[in-house]
Amino acid sequence: MTTDAPAVATAPIRLGVVSFVNTLPLIDGLEDLDGLALKHSVPSLLVDQLLAGEVDIALCSSIDYQRSREELLILPVGMLGCDGPTLTVRLYSTTPLAEITDVYCDTDSHTSVALLRILLRERLGIDPAVHDYNAREHTADHKPLDWPDAMLLIGDKVVTDSPPAIRYPHQLDLGAAWQEWTGLPFVFAVWMARATIDRERLMLAASLLDRQRRHNVERIDRMVHHRAVPRDWPADLAADYLKQKLRYELDDRAIAGLELFYDEAKKHGLIETRRPARIMS
């Protein structure tokens, strides 16, 4: 008498994701798909979790592709980007921008800080001192700091914890500034995997991510009312943001913008080496 060997369960593909409203078209519904497990974090932490093997694929800050100690692979199945104003990556200043000497930068994103430094040097000819700023807790160097004189803020906080407009008469939308300067989209985050990932699992994940993104962009109104409004976003603002401001397809123009960003980051000493963007094929 023989018995069949028990089936070996395949471990789920672990995805590192960001829970901002702007990622909804990329991640909403993934938690319901078989074979996937989501780990929520902030953009600046995801690459370390990827390299540590805590996740298999992550929606990483785009500059971290260059700063990674290991070679990574970019999955062309979605991005978080813009082709003009982005609304939620924003510099606030109490003084004219050209007079900024210090800027406190939201620690949630590495890419936004690098982009800010490039734009300030190239467009305004200034190189202010950059300080880490915990924009959630309103602290710097473990001390309370409510609204600094100059501050870079990213993500939902721009809307749900909006700085007082009367204090900040001078503002810069980094997405708009990049597009005006280069004529290209800007890519803030992309799906990345370690180059050593199992090919079969990579292809499966890529297929699921691509399909879910395509499905989600057709149901943004539903996401606005069920996901964004409960997070204190006005429905009309969230709809305009997700439909008009942001871009989610990593097309040829977006890749050109990404490559140019890497060129500028190397030129300005923000990365040590300049790897070509290795896109999964």
Beta strands, then each sheet from edge to edge (+ up, - down):
strand 1: 13-18
strand 2: 36-41
strand 3: 57-61
strand 4: 72-82
strand 5: 89-93
strand 6: 102-106
strand 7: 129-133
strand 8: 139-140
strand 9: 143-144
strand 10: 150-154
strand 11: 170-173
strand 12: 186-194
strand 13: 246-247
sheet 1: 2+ 1+ 3+ 12- 4+ 13-
sheet 2: 7+ 6+ 10+ 5- 11+
sheet 3: 8+ 9-
end
